[in-house]
Amino acid sequence: MSNANRLLGFLGAMLLTFGISGLNQENLSFDLNQKAYASIFLGVFLMLIFFIRLKSK
């Protein structure tokens, strides 16, 4: 596994963690949680790329 692939997985996991912890659990509306939802979506996208690159090798 290359360093770039490790970095991709690490960043994806960190974005998911920050997004979930920053989410307002009492009110899940998008208006109040824009940063958290953006972080979660970007983290999921990076993790998908990480797993696709991992399986292709």
PyMOL Python script that loads the backbone (N, CA, C, O; Angstrom):
from pymol import cmd

cmd.read_pdbstr("""\
ATOM      1  N   MET A   1       0.845  -1.167   0.000  1.00  0.00           N
ATOM      2  CA  MET A   1       0.000   0.000   0.000  1.00  0.00           C
ATOM      3  C   MET A   1       0.894   1.235   0.000  1.00  0.00           C
ATOM      4  O   MET A   1       1.810   1.349   0.815  1.00  0.00           O
ATOM      5  N   SER A   2       0.629   2.133  -0.897  1.00  0.00           N
ATOM      6  CA  SER A   2       1.455   3.327  -1.019  1.00  0.00           C
ATOM      7  C   SER A   2       1.071   4.370   0.035  1.00  0.00           C
ATOM      8  O   SER A   2       0.012   4.295   0.658  1.00  0.00           O
ATOM      9  N   ASN A   3       1.954   5.326   0.208  1.00  0.00           N
ATOM     10  CA  ASN A   3       1.689   6.393   1.182  1.00  0.00           C
ATOM     11  C   ASN A   3       0.482   7.229   0.790  1.00  0.00           C
ATOM     12  O   ASN A   3      -0.262   7.689   1.656  1.00  0.00           O
ATOM     13  N   ALA A   4       0.281   7.431  -0.510  1.00  0.00           N
ATOM     14  CA  ALA A   4      -0.868   8.214  -0.964  1.00  0.00           C
ATOM     15  C   ALA A   4      -2.174   7.510  -0.616  1.00  0.00           C
ATOM     16  O   ALA A   4      -3.153   8.154  -0.240  1.00  0.00           O
ATOM     17  N   ASN A   5      -2.186   6.186  -0.743  1.00  0.00           N
ATOM     18  CA  ASN A   5      -3.390   5.437  -0.426  1.00  0.00           C
ATOM     19  C   ASN A   5      -3.649   5.435   1.083  1.00  0.00           C
ATOM     20  O   ASN A   5      -4.799   5.518   1.514  1.00  0.00           O
ATOM     21  N   ARG A   6      -2.599   5.343   1.875  1.00  0.00           N
ATOM     22  CA  ARG A   6      -2.756   5.420   3.324  1.00  0.00           C
ATOM     23  C   ARG A   6      -3.292   6.781   3.743  1.00  0.00           C
ATOM     24  O   ARG A   6      -4.161   6.877   4.610  1.00  0.00           O
ATOM     25  N   LEU A   7      -2.772   7.824   3.126  1.00  0.00           N
ATOM     26  CA  LEU A   7      -3.228   9.178   3.431  1.00  0.00           C
ATOM     27  C   LEU A   7      -4.694   9.354   3.064  1.00  0.00           C
ATOM     28  O   LEU A   7      -5.447   9.999   3.793  1.00  0.00           O
ATOM     29  N   LEU A   8      -5.098   8.786   1.944  1.00  0.00           N
ATOM     30  CA  LEU A   8      -6.481   8.866   1.506  1.00  0.00           C
ATOM     31  C   LEU A   8      -7.411   8.197   2.519  1.00  0.00           C
ATOM     32  O   LEU A   8      -8.456   8.749   2.864  1.00  0.00           O
ATOM     33  N   GLY A   9      -7.035   7.024   2.988  1.00  0.00           N
ATOM     34  CA  GLY A   9      -7.837   6.337   3.995  1.00  0.00           C
ATOM     35  C   GLY A   9      -7.880   7.087   5.313  1.00  0.00           C
ATOM     36  O   GLY A   9      -8.928   7.169   5.954  1.00  0.00           O
ATOM     37  N   PHE A  10      -6.751   7.630   5.714  1.00  0.00           N
ATOM     38  CA  PHE A  10      -6.687   8.383   6.970  1.00  0.00           C
ATOM     39  C   PHE A  10      -7.553   9.634   6.902  1.00  0.00           C
ATOM     40  O   PHE A  10      -8.306   9.918   7.834  1.00  0.00           O
ATOM     41  N   LEU A  11      -7.453  10.382   5.811  1.00  0.00           N
ATOM     42  CA  LEU A  11      -8.259  11.598   5.676  1.00  0.00           C
ATOM     43  C   LEU A  11      -9.746  11.277   5.616  1.00  0.00           C
ATOM     44  O   LEU A  11     -10.563  11.994   6.194  1.00  0.00           O
ATOM     45  N   GLY A  12     -10.097  10.207   4.922  1.00  0.00           N
ATOM     46  CA  GLY A  12     -11.497   9.793   4.866  1.00  0.00           C
ATOM     47  C   GLY A  12     -12.034   9.450   6.242  1.00  0.00           C
ATOM     48  O   GLY A  12     -13.144   9.849   6.597  1.00  0.00           O
ATOM     49  N   ALA A  13     -11.251   8.709   7.023  1.00  0.00           N
ATOM     50  CA  ALA A  13     -11.679   8.341   8.374  1.00  0.00           C
ATOM     51  C   ALA A  13     -11.776   9.566   9.276  1.00  0.00           C
ATOM     52  O   ALA A  13     -12.704   9.673  10.078  1.00  0.00           O
ATOM     53  N   MET A  14     -10.836  10.481   9.153  1.00  0.00           N
ATOM     54  CA  MET A  14     -10.879  11.686   9.984  1.00  0.00           C
ATOM     55  C   MET A  14     -12.075  12.568   9.632  1.00  0.00           C
ATOM     56  O   MET A  14     -12.728  13.109  10.525  1.00  0.00           O
ATOM     57  N   LEU A  15     -12.365  12.717   8.348  1.00  0.00           N
ATOM     58  CA  LEU A  15     -13.518  13.525   7.953  1.00  0.00           C
ATOM     59  C   LEU A  15     -14.818  12.898   8.442  1.00  0.00           C
ATOM     60  O   LEU A  15     -15.720  13.609   8.886  1.00  0.00           O
ATOM     61  N   LEU A  16     -14.922  11.578   8.364  1.00  0.00           N
ATOM     62  CA  LEU A  16     -16.110  10.916   8.896  1.00  0.00           C
ATOM     63  C   LEU A  16     -16.239  11.141  10.396  1.00  0.00           C
ATOM     64  O   LEU A  16     -17.331  11.408  10.897  1.00  0.00           O
ATOM     65  N   THR A  17     -15.136  11.033  11.102  1.00  0.00           N
ATOM     66  CA  THR A  17     -15.154  11.224  12.553  1.00  0.00           C
ATOM     67  C   THR A  17     -15.555  12.644  12.921  1.00  0.00           C
ATOM     68  O   THR A  17     -16.404  12.845  13.789  1.00  0.00           O
ATOM     69  N   PHE A  18     -14.948  13.633  12.263  1.00  0.00           N
ATOM     70  CA  PHE A  18     -15.285  15.026  12.559  1.00  0.00           C
ATOM     71  C   PHE A  18     -16.722  15.347  12.176  1.00  0.00           C
ATOM     72  O   PHE A  18     -17.396  16.101  12.877  1.00  0.00           O
ATOM     73  N   GLY A  19     -17.194  14.785  11.075  1.00  0.00           N
ATOM     74  CA  GLY A  19     -18.563  15.041  10.651  1.00  0.00           C
ATOM     75  C   GLY A  19     -19.581  14.465  11.610  1.00  0.00           C
ATOM     76  O   GLY A  19     -20.570  15.120  11.940  1.00  0.00           O
ATOM     77  N   ILE A  20     -19.347  13.246  12.058  1.00  0.00           N
ATOM     78  CA  ILE A  20     -20.290  12.608  12.974  1.00  0.00           C
ATOM     79  C   ILE A  20     -20.264  13.286  14.340  1.00  0.00           C
ATOM     80  O   ILE A  20     -21.311  13.476  14.959  1.00  0.00           O
ATOM     81  N   SER A  21     -19.078  13.648  14.809  1.00  0.00           N
ATOM     82  CA  SER A  21     -19.011  14.294  16.123  1.00  0.00           C
ATOM     83  C   SER A  21     -19.530  15.730  16.075  1.00  0.00           C
ATOM     84  O   SER A  21     -19.977  16.242  17.101  1.00  0.00           O
ATOM     85  N   GLY A  22     -19.487  16.383  14.943  1.00  0.00           N
ATOM     86  CA  GLY A  22     -19.980  17.749  14.830  1.00  0.00           C
ATOM     87  C   GLY A  22     -21.448  17.848  14.512  1.00  0.00           C
ATOM     88  O   GLY A  22     -22.000  18.947  14.459  1.00  0.00           O
ATOM     89  N   LEU A  23     -22.088  16.722  14.301  1.00  0.00           N
ATOM     90  CA  LEU A  23     -23.497  16.700  13.933  1.00  0.00           C
ATOM     91  C   LEU A  23     -24.366  17.014  15.147  1.00  0.00           C
ATOM     92  O   LEU A  23     -24.164  16.454  16.225  1.00  0.00           O
ATOM     93  N   ASN A  24     -25.324  17.902  14.967  1.00  0.00           N
ATOM     94  CA  ASN A  24     -26.269  18.233  16.026  1.00  0.00           C
ATOM     95  C   ASN A  24     -27.324  17.133  16.062  1.00  0.00           C
ATOM     96  O   ASN A  24     -28.180  17.066  15.181  1.00  0.00           O
ATOM     97  N   GLN A  25     -27.268  16.277  17.071  1.00  0.00           N
ATOM     98  CA  GLN A  25     -28.146  15.107  17.145  1.00  0.00           C
ATOM     99  C   GLN A  25     -29.594  15.477  17.456  1.00  0.00           C
ATOM    100  O   GLN A  25     -30.507  14.723  17.119  1.00  0.00           O
ATOM    101  N   GLU A  26     -29.814  16.607  18.084  1.00  0.00           N
ATOM    102  CA  GLU A  26     -31.176  16.999  18.438  1.00  0.00           C
ATOM    103  C   GLU A  26     -31.942  17.551  17.240  1.00  0.00           C
ATOM    104  O   GLU A  26     -33.156  17.373  17.145  1.00  0.00           O
ATOM    105  N   ASN A  27     -31.243  18.214  16.333  1.00  0.00           N
ATOM    106  CA  ASN A  27     -31.877  18.777  15.153  1.00  0.00           C
ATOM    107  C   ASN A  27     -31.015  18.423  13.951  1.00  0.00           C
ATOM    108  O   ASN A  27     -29.957  19.018  13.747  1.00  0.00           O
ATOM    109  N   LEU A  28     -31.459  17.461  13.157  1.00  0.00           N
ATOM    110  CA  LEU A  28     -30.657  16.951  12.041  1.00  0.00           C
ATOM    111  C   LEU A  28     -30.900  17.692  10.731  1.00  0.00           C
ATOM    112  O   LEU A  28     -30.548  17.178   9.669  1.00  0.00           O
ATOM    113  N   SER A  29     -31.487  18.871  10.774  1.00  0.00           N
ATOM    114  CA  SER A  29     -31.759  19.602   9.539  1.00  0.00           C
ATOM    115  C   SER A  29     -30.446  20.023   8.868  1.00  0.00           C
ATOM    116  O   SER A  29     -29.434  20.275   9.521  1.00  0.00           O
ATOM    117  N   PHE A  30     -30.513  20.086   7.560  1.00  0.00           N
ATOM    118  CA  PHE A  30     -29.311  20.415   6.787  1.00  0.00           C
ATOM    119  C   PHE A  30     -28.870  21.856   7.029  1.00  0.00           C
ATOM    120  O   PHE A  30     -27.678  22.154   6.964  1.00  0.00           O
ATOM    121  N   ASP A  31     -29.805  22.739   7.304  1.00  0.00           N
ATOM    122  CA  ASP A  31     -29.475  24.154   7.503  1.00  0.00           C
ATOM    123  C   ASP A  31     -28.558  24.381   8.699  1.00  0.00           C
ATOM    124  O   ASP A  31     -27.696  25.259   8.666  1.00  0.00           O
ATOM    125  N   LEU A  32     -28.741  23.595   9.747  1.00  0.00           N
ATOM    126  CA  LEU A  32     -27.937  23.770  10.954  1.00  0.00           C
ATOM    127  C   LEU A  32     -26.661  22.932  10.944  1.00  0.00           C
ATOM    128  O   LEU A  32     -25.766  23.173  11.753  1.00  0.00           O
ATOM    129  N   ASN A  33     -26.561  21.963  10.054  1.00  0.00           N
ATOM    130  CA  ASN A  33     -25.447  21.021  10.058  1.00  0.00           C
ATOM    131  C   ASN A  33     -24.724  20.956   8.713  1.00  0.00           C
ATOM    132  O   ASN A  33     -24.286  19.876   8.315  1.00  0.00           O
ATOM    133  N   GLN A  34     -24.589  22.048   8.020  1.00  0.00           N
ATOM    134  CA  GLN A  34     -23.994  22.032   6.691  1.00  0.00           C
ATOM    135  C   GLN A  34     -22.552  21.536   6.711  1.00  0.00           C
ATOM    136  O   GLN A  34     -22.173  20.718   5.872  1.00  0.00           O
ATOM    137  N   LYS A  35     -21.754  22.009   7.640  1.00  0.00           N
ATOM    138  CA  LYS A  35     -20.349  21.591   7.721  1.00  0.00           C
ATOM    139  C   LYS A  35     -20.234  20.108   8.064  1.00  0.00           C
ATOM    140  O   LYS A  35     -19.401  19.398   7.500  1.00  0.00           O
ATOM    141  N   ALA A  36     -21.062  19.651   8.978  1.00  0.00           N
ATOM    142  CA  ALA A  36     -21.006  18.247   9.386  1.00  0.00           C
ATOM    143  C   ALA A  36     -21.412  17.328   8.243  1.00  0.00           C
ATOM    144  O   ALA A  36     -20.756  16.314   8.001  1.00  0.00           O
ATOM    145  N   TYR A  37     -22.483  17.670   7.540  1.00  0.00           N
ATOM    146  CA  TYR A  37     -22.919  16.834   6.421  1.00  0.00           C
ATOM    147  C   TYR A  37     -21.908  16.859   5.278  1.00  0.00           C
ATOM    148  O   TYR A  37     -21.664  15.829   4.650  1.00  0.00           O
ATOM    149  N   ALA A  38     -21.323  18.008   5.004  1.00  0.00           N
ATOM    150  CA  ALA A  38     -20.303  18.089   3.964  1.00  0.00           C
ATOM    151  C   ALA A  38     -19.096  17.231   4.326  1.00  0.00           C
ATOM    152  O   ALA A  38     -18.526  16.558   3.466  1.00  0.00           O
ATOM    153  N   SER A  39     -18.711  17.255   5.589  1.00  0.00           N
ATOM    154  CA  SER A  39     -17.594  16.444   6.056  1.00  0.00           C
ATOM    155  C   SER A  39     -17.908  14.953   5.949  1.00  0.00           C
ATOM    156  O   SER A  39     -17.050  14.169   5.546  1.00  0.00           O
ATOM    157  N   ILE A  40     -19.118  14.561   6.302  1.00  0.00           N
ATOM    158  CA  ILE A  40     -19.513  13.150   6.205  1.00  0.00           C
ATOM    159  C   ILE A  40     -19.526  12.697   4.756  1.00  0.00           C
ATOM    160  O   ILE A  40     -18.999  11.630   4.443  1.00  0.00           O
ATOM    161  N   PHE A  41     -20.117  13.484   3.864  1.00  0.00           N
ATOM    162  CA  PHE A  41     -20.182  13.101   2.454  1.00  0.00           C
ATOM    163  C   PHE A  41     -18.798  13.019   1.835  1.00  0.00           C
ATOM    164  O   PHE A  41     -18.518  12.097   1.069  1.00  0.00           O
ATOM    165  N   LEU A  42     -17.935  13.961   2.152  1.00  0.00           N
ATOM    166  CA  LEU A  42     -16.570  13.929   1.620  1.00  0.00           C
ATOM    167  C   LEU A  42     -15.788  12.752   2.189  1.00  0.00           C
ATOM    168  O   LEU A  42     -15.004  12.128   1.474  1.00  0.00           O
ATOM    169  N   GLY A  43     -15.992  12.443   3.458  1.00  0.00           N
ATOM    170  CA  GLY A  43     -15.335  11.298   4.070  1.00  0.00           C
ATOM    171  C   GLY A  43     -15.771   9.987   3.449  1.00  0.00           C
ATOM    172  O   GLY A  43     -14.938   9.114   3.204  1.00  0.00           O
ATOM    173  N   VAL A  44     -17.061   9.832   3.190  1.00  0.00           N
ATOM    174  CA  VAL A  44     -17.564   8.622   2.539  1.00  0.00           C
ATOM    175  C   VAL A  44     -16.991   8.511   1.131  1.00  0.00           C
ATOM    176  O   VAL A  44     -16.604   7.423   0.705  1.00  0.00           O
ATOM    177  N   PHE A  45     -16.933   9.613   0.415  1.00  0.00           N
ATOM    178  CA  PHE A  45     -16.381   9.619  -0.943  1.00  0.00           C
ATOM    179  C   PHE A  45     -14.907   9.206  -0.927  1.00  0.00           C
ATOM    180  O   PHE A  45     -14.489   8.391  -1.749  1.00  0.00           O
ATOM    181  N   LEU A  46     -14.125   9.753  -0.013  1.00  0.00           N
ATOM    182  CA  LEU A  46     -12.708   9.395   0.075  1.00  0.00           C
ATOM    183  C   LEU A  46     -12.520   7.937   0.471  1.00  0.00           C
ATOM    184  O   LEU A  46     -11.615   7.272  -0.032  1.00  0.00           O
ATOM    185  N   MET A  47     -13.365   7.432   1.368  1.00  0.00           N
ATOM    186  CA  MET A  47     -13.258   6.033   1.766  1.00  0.00           C
ATOM    187  C   MET A  47     -13.630   5.100   0.618  1.00  0.00           C
ATOM    188  O   MET A  47     -13.036   4.031   0.477  1.00  0.00           O
ATOM    189  N   LEU A  48     -14.604   5.491  -0.204  1.00  0.00           N
ATOM    190  CA  LEU A  48     -14.939   4.690  -1.381  1.00  0.00           C
ATOM    191  C   LEU A  48     -13.763   4.621  -2.348  1.00  0.00           C
ATOM    192  O   LEU A  48     -13.444   3.553  -2.872  1.00  0.00           O
ATOM    193  N   ILE A  49     -13.124   5.754  -2.582  1.00  0.00           N
ATOM    194  CA  ILE A  49     -11.945   5.772  -3.455  1.00  0.00           C
ATOM    195  C   ILE A  49     -10.837   4.916  -2.862  1.00  0.00           C
ATOM    196  O   ILE A  49     -10.159   4.184  -3.583  1.00  0.00           O
ATOM    197  N   PHE A  50     -10.650   5.007  -1.542  1.00  0.00           N
ATOM    198  CA  PHE A  50      -9.630   4.204  -0.870  1.00  0.00           C
ATOM    199  C   PHE A  50      -9.871   2.714  -1.072  1.00  0.00           C
ATOM    200  O   PHE A  50      -8.939   1.983  -1.407  1.00  0.00           O
ATOM    201  N   PHE A  51     -11.118   2.242  -0.874  1.00  0.00           N
ATOM    202  CA  PHE A  51     -11.403   0.825  -1.018  1.00  0.00           C
ATOM    203  C   PHE A  51     -11.335   0.365  -2.468  1.00  0.00           C
ATOM    204  O   PHE A  51     -10.921  -0.763  -2.738  1.00  0.00           O
ATOM    205  N   ILE A  52     -11.732   1.215  -3.395  1.00  0.00           N
ATOM    206  CA  ILE A  52     -11.631   0.854  -4.827  1.00  0.00           C
ATOM    207  C   ILE A  52     -10.165   0.705  -5.214  1.00  0.00           C
ATOM    208  O   ILE A  52      -9.797  -0.248  -5.902  1.00  0.00           O
ATOM    209  N   ARG A  53      -9.322   1.646  -4.775  1.00  0.00           N
ATOM    210  CA  ARG A  53      -7.899   1.554  -5.097  1.00  0.00           C
ATOM    211  C   ARG A  53      -7.247   0.371  -4.408  1.00  0.00           C
ATOM    212  O   ARG A  53      -6.323  -0.230  -4.955  1.00  0.00           O
ATOM    213  N   LEU A  54      -7.716   0.025  -3.207  1.00  0.00           N
ATOM    214  CA  LEU A  54      -7.167  -1.097  -2.465  1.00  0.00           C
ATOM    215  C   LEU A  54      -7.520  -2.432  -3.137  1.00  0.00           C
ATOM    216  O   LEU A  54      -6.685  -3.334  -3.205  1.00  0.00           O
ATOM    217  N   LYS A  55      -8.741  -2.553  -3.624  1.00  0.00           N
ATOM    218  CA  LYS A  55      -9.188  -3.789  -4.272  1.00  0.00           C
ATOM    219  C   LYS A  55      -8.611  -3.951  -5.678  1.00  0.00           C
ATOM    220  O   LYS A  55      -8.476  -5.075  -6.162  1.00  0.00           O
ATOM    221  N   SER A  56      -8.272  -2.852  -6.334  1.00  0.00           N
ATOM    222  CA  SER A  56      -7.783  -2.946  -7.704  1.00  0.00           C
ATOM    223  C   SER A  56      -6.330  -3.425  -7.771  1.00  0.00           C
ATOM    224  O   SER A  56      -5.861  -3.822  -8.838  1.00  0.00           O
ATOM    225  N   LYS A  57      -5.621  -3.392  -6.657  1.00  0.00           N
ATOM    226  CA  LYS A  57      -4.218  -3.821  -6.661  1.00  0.00           C
ATOM    227  C   LYS A  57      -4.086  -5.270  -6.321  1.00  0.00           C
ATOM    228  O   LYS A  57      -2.973  -5.796  -6.280  1.00  0.00           O
TER     229      LYS A  57
END
""", "prot")
cmd.dss("prot")
cmd.show_as("cartoon", "prot")
cmd.util.cbc("prot")
cmd.orient("prot")
